[in-house]
């Protein structure tokens, strides 16, 4: 906004922003929501195939907690340098809209 504050976001846009925040957050990082977050940080030292599987599962579980999310699909990207895990995440809302989020670590 003109005051520098974040604009209010509603509807499917808010679900996309919520999903993006959920992907990067660690459980316990929000006092009022101790289970919020996928906790990807814990997979950083794991081999890429293991990190990919565990991260995708954790993301699906965490993002599906939102009442307006009906499906989550996390797909590894193959076009990234070795040693980096990059995921394309499609979040389908209850209205059928798909929001895309990307995670890389």
N, C-alpha and C positions, 0 to 999 in steps of 0.2 A: 504494500500500500504506500501511499505518499508519506506516511509517518514512519515507514521502515518496519512496521509490524507485518507478520505473515497474514496473507488474506485468508478469510474464512473459506473453507472448502467443504462442500456437501455432496451427498449422493455417491455415485460411483467413483468420482475423483477422490473423495475422502477414503474410500476403500483402498485405492491404489497407493495413496500416501501412507495409510496405516500399514499396508503390506510391506512397503519399502522400509519403513521404520522397524517393523517386526523382524525383517530379515537381518538387519544389522545389529539389533539389540541382543543383549545377553540376559537370560533369566536372572532376576534379582537386581537388575540395574534400575528398575522403577519400583520404588518402595510400595506404592499403592497397587501395583500389579506384579507381584513377585514371579509369576510364571510367564510373563510377556517376553517374547523374543525367541529366535531360533538358536542363538548361541553358537554361531559359526566359528567364533574364535577358537573353540576347543578342537576344531578339526584341522587347524593350520599345519601342525607338524605331521599329520598322517599322510601316508602315500596317497597320491592323487586318486586312484580308483576307490580306495577306502573312504577318503574325504568326500568324494563325489556322492557315493551312495548314502553315507551318513548325513551329509548336508542336505541332500534332497529330501530325505525322510524327515529330518528335523524341521525344514522349511514348511513342508506340507502340514505337519502336525501343528506347528505354531500358527500359521496363517489361517488354517481351517477353524481356528477358535473364534474368528469374527463371525457374527450372526449373518452378515450379508454375503459371505463367501460360500460358494457351492462347489468349487473345484480349484485345485492348485496343481499345476504341472511344472516341474523344474527339469530343464533339459541342459545337459552339459554342452558347452560350445567347443568345437574342435579347432577353431581358428585363433587360439591364444598360445603364447610361448609356453614351452615346457616348464613345469614347476608351478604353474598358475592354474587355479581352478576358476572357471567362469561359468555361471549358470544363467540361462534365460528362464525367467519365471513368469508363467501366465496365470493370472488370478481371474477366475470367472465369478462375477457377482450374481446375486439373485435375480437381477434384471436381464441377465444374459450377456452383459458387457464384459469384455476381457481387458484387463489392465496388465501391462507388462512391466516387470521389474528385472533388473540385472544385478547379480552379486558376483564379485570377483575377489579372490584372495589367494 
